Amino acid sequence: MLKKPNFVTKIDQLPIALENSRIKEVVRKYPMKCTEYYLGLINFNDPRDPIARLILPNEEELMEWEWGRLDPSNESAYTVMPGMQHKYDTTVLVLASNVCAGLCRYCFRKRLFIDGGRPERLEDIDAAMDYIASHREITNVILSGGDGLMLSNRRLKEFLSKLRAIDHVGIIRIGSKVPAFYPQRITEDQELLEIIKTYSTPAKRIYVIVHFDHPRELTDEALKACDLLMKAGAILLNQTPIIRGVNDDPEVMAELFRKLSFAGIAPYYIFQCRPTIGNKPYAVPIEEGYQIFEKARGLVSGLAKRARFTMSHELGKLEILALTEEKIIFKFHRAADNKNTGKILIYRRNPDAYWLDDYKEMISSHYLLEEEKPAYSYYI
């Protein structure tokens, strides 16, 4: 039987003195939570410890930035029923859980956890299944939240069994930071692994999108959890944002890429930190982030450099493709309006830009998929 983890949710539970009026105010506004296991990864003698920066409250979160929203990617605009979003034609996102094993300080869905939380978790599974079944274009379903692996085994099995009964759903993705925060959820729960084994089939795999931000999170316990998921038939991919003070160093990011690829976990997305309230101290400007990303990729082999640097904007997933001396180039990796998929956007550079909306001067845009206007006819 898997024991419930001991969660640390109060600053007086920490082994160092963080308690002061400013930190108390931070925690009242943006709650703190982590497992005792994850807390044990912190070097409390290092004031710049990256694991501490990921999980412990910081006074900078209270700074009055004219920056950030609770829903920076306007997920509400794509919500088709409480707890389910249909932004891209072939993919739906289910907020299956409103629980995480830890609360990242840079969380872009912190609206689920602040002020008592928002009632956004999917409650009516059958209504969601009816919607998915009636939309035959949907081939991908993402179980996220919160954290998909923080669902009870009973609830997870209910989701997976009902989704597998829908023939046109080929891929089920589970978004989770459990392998980093709470690997015992996997290593000590054979029932969970049997559930993955049952519903990840040779023809239709379950993908677990893990979330390692820093190479020090890839402990022996975390790697064992990942290995067990893979042995149960899951495909593992990793995604992380670029986070100030954590992985905003090409050497650190390259080490993360290497360790992931050595373990058989493909680096998938590197995200631009979303402009969520309280997140500014953790964000890196886009152009600086791009240069960190490209330098890191230059330090690793092809298998380790499969990640794309992207931004989950309201309009779609934009890949940051290139910088020239004067311009920055974006491409719609996936667009909410499918006609924009593949579209190139070229802007005048702005080193202070954190989000697409910060670029004011568009130089040109064009559609790679527009037959009468081939891409080679445009010059940068």
C-alpha positions in Angstrom: 0.0 0.0 0.0 1.4 3.4 -1.0 1.8 5.7 1.9 0.6 9.3 1.5 3.5 11.7 1.4 4.2 14.2 4.1 3.6 17.5 2.5 5.4 20.7 3.6 2.9 23.6 3.3 4.1 26.0 6.1 7.3 28.0 6.3 7.8 27.0 9.9 8.2 23.4 8.7 11.4 24.3 6.8 14.8 23.5 8.3 15.9 27.1 7.9 14.4 30.3 9.1 12.4 31.9 6.3 9.7 33.4 8.4 9.3 37.1 8.1 6.3 39.4 7.3 7.1 39.5 3.6 7.5 35.8 3.2 4.3 35.3 5.1 2.5 37.6 2.7 3.9 35.7 -0.2 2.6 32.4 1.1 -0.8 33.9 1.9 -1.0 35.0 -1.7 0.7 32.1 -3.5 0.6 28.9 -1.4 3.7 26.8 -0.8 3.7 23.0 -1.0 6.3 20.3 -1.6 7.1 16.7 -0.4 9.6 16.0 2.3 11.5 14.0 -0.4 11.9 17.1 -2.7 12.8 19.3 0.3 15.7 16.9 0.9 17.2 17.8 -2.5 17.8 21.4 -1.4 21.2 22.5 -0.2 20.2 25.0 2.4 23.7 26.3 2.7 23.5 27.6 -0.8 21.5 30.8 -1.1 21.3 30.3 -4.9 20.2 26.7 -4.7 18.1 26.0 -7.9 15.9 23.4 -6.2 15.0 25.9 -3.5 14.3 28.5 -6.1 11.8 26.2 -7.8 9.8 25.5 -4.7 10.3 27.9 -1.8 8.6 31.3 -1.7 10.5 34.4 -2.6 9.9 38.0 -1.6 10.3 39.0 -5.3 6.9 37.5 -6.0 5.3 40.5 -4.3 7.0 43.1 -6.4 4.5 45.3 -8.2 5.1 44.5 -11.8 2.7 45.8 -14.4 2.9 42.3 -15.8 0.9 39.1 -15.8 -2.6 37.7 -15.6 -4.2 34.7 -13.9 -5.0 33.2 -17.3 -2.1 34.4 -19.5 -2.9 32.1 -22.5 -6.7 32.8 -22.3 -7.5 29.2 -21.7 -11.1 30.2 -20.8 -11.7 31.1 -24.4 -11.2 27.5 -25.4 -13.0 25.8 -22.5 -15.9 23.8 -24.0 -17.1 22.5 -20.6 -15.9 23.0 -17.0 -12.5 21.3 -16.9 -12.0 20.6 -20.6 -10.3 22.8 -23.3 -10.5 22.2 -27.1 -8.0 24.7 -28.6 -6.5 22.6 -31.4 -8.7 20.6 -33.6 -7.1 17.2 -33.0 -6.4 17.7 -29.3 -8.3 18.3 -26.1 -6.9 19.2 -22.7 -8.6 17.8 -19.6 -8.0 19.4 -16.2 -8.3 16.0 -14.7 -6.8 16.9 -11.3 -6.6 20.0 -9.2 -3.8 18.6 -7.1 0.0 18.7 -7.5 2.7 17.0 -5.4 4.4 20.4 -5.2 3.6 24.0 -6.2 6.1 25.4 -8.6 6.7 29.1 -7.8 6.4 30.0 -11.6 3.2 28.0 -12.1 1.1 29.3 -15.0 -2.1 27.8 -13.6 -1.7 29.1 -10.1 -5.3 30.3 -10.3 -6.2 26.7 -9.4 -4.5 27.0 -6.1 -4.8 30.6 -4.9 -7.7 32.1 -3.0 -9.0 28.6 -2.2 -8.6 27.5 -5.8 -10.9 27.8 -8.8 -13.5 25.1 -9.6 -11.9 24.1 -13.0 -11.3 20.4 -12.5 -13.4 18.2 -14.8 -16.1 16.5 -12.7 -18.4 15.0 -15.4 -16.3 12.4 -17.1 -19.2 10.9 -19.1 -20.0 14.3 -20.6 -16.4 14.8 -21.6 -16.3 11.3 -23.2 -19.5 12.1 -25.1 -17.9 15.3 -26.4 -14.7 13.5 -27.5 -16.6 10.6 -29.0 -18.8 13.0 -31.1 -15.7 14.9 -32.4 -13.9 12.3 -34.6 -11.1 14.8 -35.4 -9.8 14.4 -31.8 -6.9 11.9 -31.8 -5.0 13.2 -28.7 -6.3 13.7 -25.2 -4.1 15.3 -22.5 -4.8 14.5 -18.8 -3.3 17.4 -16.9 -4.4 19.8 -14.2 -2.9 20.0 -11.6 -1.0 16.7 -12.1 -2.4 13.7 -13.9 -0.5 11.2 -11.8 -1.9 12.7 -8.6 -5.3 11.2 -9.6 -6.3 8.2 -7.5 -5.7 4.9 -9.3 -9.5 4.4 -9.5 -10.0 7.8 -11.1 -7.1 7.4 -13.5 -8.3 3.9 -14.6 -11.8 5.4 -15.2 -10.3 8.0 -17.5 -8.1 5.6 -19.4 -10.6 2.9 -19.8 -13.2 5.2 -21.2 -10.8 7.0 -23.5 -9.5 3.6 -24.8 -13.1 2.7 -25.7 -13.1 5.7 -28.2 -11.6 4.3 -31.4 -10.3 7.6 -32.9 -8.4 8.6 -29.7 -4.9 7.3 -30.6 -2.7 9.1 -27.9 -3.4 9.7 -24.3 -0.9 12.1 -22.7 -0.5 12.4 -18.9 1.2 15.6 -17.7 3.1 15.1 -14.5 5.9 16.4 -12.3 5.4 13.4 -9.9 8.6 11.7 -11.0 10.5 14.8 -9.8 8.4 15.7 -6.8 7.2 12.3 -5.5 8.8 9.4 -7.4 7.5 7.0 -4.6 4.0 7.5 -6.2 5.4 5.3 -9.0 8.1 3.2 -7.4 5.9 2.0 -4.5 2.6 1.5 -6.4 2.5 -1.6 -8.5 -1.2 -1.0 -9.2 -0.5 2.3 -11.0 2.1 0.5 -13.2 -0.4 -2.2 -14.0 -2.9 0.4 -15.1 -0.3 2.0 -17.4 0.6 -1.4 -18.8 -3.0 -2.3 -19.5 -3.9 0.9 -21.4 -0.5 1.6 -23.2 -0.8 -0.8 -26.1 1.6 -1.4 -29.0 -0.8 0.4 -31.3 -1.8 3.2 -29.0 0.7 4.3 -26.4 0.3 6.4 -23.3 2.7 9.3 -23.2 3.8 10.6 -19.9 5.0 14.2 -20.3 7.4 14.6 -17.4 8.6 17.9 -16.0 12.3 18.1 -14.9 13.6 21.6 -14.7 17.1 21.0 -13.5 19.5 18.1 -13.7 19.7 17.7 -10.0 16.0 16.6 -10.0 17.1 13.5 -11.9 18.0 11.5 -8.8 18.3 7.7 -8.7 14.7 7.6 -7.3 13.4 9.8 -10.1 15.2 7.8 -12.8 13.9 4.5 -11.3 10.3 5.9 -11.5 10.8 6.9 -15.1 12.3 3.5 -15.9 9.3 1.7 -14.4 6.9 3.9 -16.4 8.8 3.0 -19.6 8.9 -0.7 -18.7 5.1 -0.5 -18.2 4.8 0.7 -21.8 4.7 4.5 -21.5 6.6 6.8 -23.7 8.3 9.6 -21.8 9.0 13.1 -23.0 10.2 16.1 -20.9 9.2 19.7 -21.0 10.3 22.7 -18.9 10.2 26.5 -19.1 13.4 28.5 -19.0 13.4 29.7 -15.4 15.6 32.5 -14.0 18.0 31.2 -11.5 17.3 27.6 -12.3 18.2 26.6 -15.9 19.0 30.0 -17.5 22.5 28.8 -18.1 23.5 26.9 -21.3 25.7 24.5 -19.4 22.9 23.6 -17.0 20.3 23.2 -19.8 22.8 21.1 -21.8 23.4 18.8 -18.8 19.6 18.5 -18.4 19.3 17.5 -22.1 22.1 15.0 -21.8 20.9 13.3 -18.6 17.4 13.0 -20.1 18.6 11.6 -23.3 20.9 9.1 -21.5 17.8 7.9 -19.6 15.8 7.5 -22.8 13.6 10.5 -22.1 13.3 12.8 -25.1 13.6 16.6 -24.5 10.3 17.8 -25.9 9.5 21.5 -25.3 11.4 24.3 -23.7 8.7 26.9 -22.9 8.9 30.6 -22.6 7.6 31.3 -19.0 4.0 32.5 -19.3 3.2 36.0 -18.0 1.2 34.9 -14.9 0.9 37.2 -11.9 3.8 36.7 -9.5 6.0 35.0 -12.2 8.1 37.9 -13.3 11.1 37.0 -11.1 11.3 33.6 -12.8 10.9 34.8 -16.4 13.7 35.3 -18.9 13.3 37.6 -21.9 12.5 35.7 -25.1 15.7 36.7 -27.0 18.0 35.9 -24.0 16.1 32.6 -23.6 16.6 31.8 -27.3 20.3 32.3 -27.1 20.6 30.2 -23.9 18.5 27.4 -25.7 20.7 27.5 -28.8 23.9 27.5 -26.9 22.7 24.5 -24.9 21.7 22.6 -28.0 25.2 23.2 -29.5 26.7 21.4 -26.5 24.8 18.1 -27.0 24.3 15.3 -29.6 21.4 15.1 -31.9 19.4 12.8 -29.7 19.6 15.3 -26.9 18.7 18.4 -29.0 15.2 17.4 -30.1 13.5 20.1 -27.9 11.8 23.1 -29.5 11.7 26.5 -27.8 8.1 27.5 -27.8 5.5 29.9 -26.4 2.0 28.8 -25.5 0.2 31.9 -26.6 -3.5 32.5 -26.8 -3.2 32.3 -30.6 -1.4 29.0 -30.5 2.0 27.3 -29.9 4.6 29.6 -31.4 8.1 28.3 -32.0 11.0 30.8 -31.6 12.9 30.0 -34.8 15.7 32.4 -35.1 17.3 35.8 -34.4 19.1 38.0 -36.8 20.9 41.2 -36.0 17.6 43.2 -36.2 14.8 40.6 -36.3 13.2 37.8 -34.4 11.3 35.0 -36.3 8.4 33.0 -34.9 6.6 30.1 -36.5 3.2 28.7 -35.6 4.0 25.2 -34.5 0.3 24.7 -33.9 -2.4 27.4 -34.3 -5.8 27.7 -32.7 -7.0 28.8 -36.1 -5.6 25.9 -38.2 -5.1 28.1 -41.2 -2.3 29.8 -39.3 -0.3 26.6 -38.7 3.1 27.1 -40.3 2.7 30.8 -40.6 5.9 32.8 -40.1 5.9 36.1 -38.1 8.9 38.4 -38.3 9.3 41.3 -35.8 11.8 44.0 -35.0 13.9 42.7 -32.1 13.0 43.9 -28.6 15.4 42.5 -25.9 12.9 43.4 -23.2 10.1 41.3 -24.6 8.8 38.5 -22.5 5.7 37.6 -24.6 4.6 37.9 -28.2 2.4 40.9 -27.2 5.6 42.9 -26.3 6.6 43.1 -29.9 5.1 46.1 -31.4 6.8 46.3 -34.9 5.9 43.5 -37.2 8.1 43.5 -40.3 6.3 40.8 -42.3 4.3 37.6 -42.0 3.6 34.9 -44.5 2.1 31.4 -44.8 4.5 28.6 -45.5 1.5 26.5 -46.6 0.1 29.0 -49.1 0.8 27.4 -52.5 0.8 30.5 -54.6 3.4 32.2 -52.3 6.2 29.7 -51.6 8.5 30.5 -48.6 11.6 31.1 -50.7 10.0 34.2 -52.2 10.3 36.1 -48.9 13.5 37.6 -47.7 14.5 38.4 -44.1 
